[in-house]
Amino acid sequence: MTGYDYAEDQENIRENYEKIMARIRGAAERSGRDPGEIKLIAVSKTVTADRVKTAFEAGITDFGENRVQELCDKTDILNIGCNWHLIGHLQTNKVKYIADRVSMIHSLDSLELADEIQKRAQKAGRRLDVLVQVNVAGEQSKFGIKPEETLGVVKAASGMENIRIKGLMTIAPMSENPENIRWVFANLRKLLIDIRKENIDNIDMDYLSMGMSNDFEVAIEEGSNMVRIGTALFGKR
Ligand SMILES: *Cc1c(COP(=O)(O)O)cnc(C)c1O
């Protein structure tokens, strides 16, 4: 194992970042949207803190982690002004570790978890932005609220003072051809629009967090404005 080659990694990350941004622009323009409204979350799970810092220096401001421990380790080490997103399943007993560290939780998947986030956000003296994770494709292996139960969860969370529901998130099934899962993204968007029409107090249905390295262009074409990209930016894990 040799040491970390900062210059080489910086070049790689910058190059990948530029390619991703060009593809985001392309997808946005194909669907008649402003590329500026699409936010990139760099998924840094398994990526070292050194590399996160390099990506930050390349201009990336938002990072996503799927494990609480790893997020805490990196936020302990790194003193950079970036935003952290918790994108993986969150156990209720771990909310306390991240309540004052994250900008957004993408993975609200039960009312029990909402109660705990409310409690811990209140303790931390803040209001936490949260997305409801929806299991659009009904996969057994995935977390997330059923589409038909999403409105109920949003309504319940709207009464929680220290939570602000900002939108919906989904993880599409793995597929060789992202065209096969276009419907998943389209359905999440429809769900977002339906919930928006309810005009629920304290709810901003602003964000659709959908799209990863393999499918982000299709997701953007279907309305995504938050893409979570790991491999295409940092390389294979
Ligand atoms: C790992 C992960 C991603 C990024 O996946 P890539 O295929 O590496 O882009 C996005 N979202 C979630 C929830 C993840 O766990």
PDBQT file of the ligand as one rigid body, heavy atoms in Angstrom, charges set to zero:
ROOT
HETATM    1  C1  LIG A 301     -24.476   3.447  -2.206  1.00  0.00    +0.000 C 
HETATM    2  C2  LIG A 301     -25.688   4.260  -2.358  1.00  0.00    +0.000 A 
HETATM    3  C3  LIG A 301     -25.828   5.153  -3.439  1.00  0.00    +0.000 A 
HETATM    4  C4  LIG A 301     -24.786   5.347  -4.523  1.00  0.00    +0.000 C 
HETATM    5  O1  LIG A 301     -24.625   4.228  -5.301  1.00  0.00    +0.000 OA
HETATM    6  P1  LIG A 301     -23.661   4.246  -6.596  1.00  0.00    +0.000 P 
HETATM    7  O2  LIG A 301     -24.208   3.154  -7.434  1.00  0.00    +0.000 OA
HETATM    8  O3  LIG A 301     -22.283   3.958  -6.098  1.00  0.00    +0.000 OA
HETATM    9  O4  LIG A 301     -23.763   5.563  -7.219  1.00  0.00    +0.000 OA
HETATM   10  C5  LIG A 301     -26.998   5.905  -3.502  1.00  0.00    +0.000 A 
HETATM   11  N1  LIG A 301     -27.966   5.788  -2.582  1.00  0.00    +0.000 NA
HETATM   12  C6  LIG A 301     -27.877   4.934  -1.531  1.00  0.00    +0.000 A 
HETATM   13  C7  LIG A 301     -28.984   4.862  -0.551  1.00  0.00    +0.000 C 
HETATM   14  C8  LIG A 301     -26.733   4.147  -1.390  1.00  0.00    +0.000 A 
HETATM   15  O5  LIG A 301     -26.642   3.314  -0.346  1.00  0.00    +0.000 OA
ENDROOT
TORSDOF 0
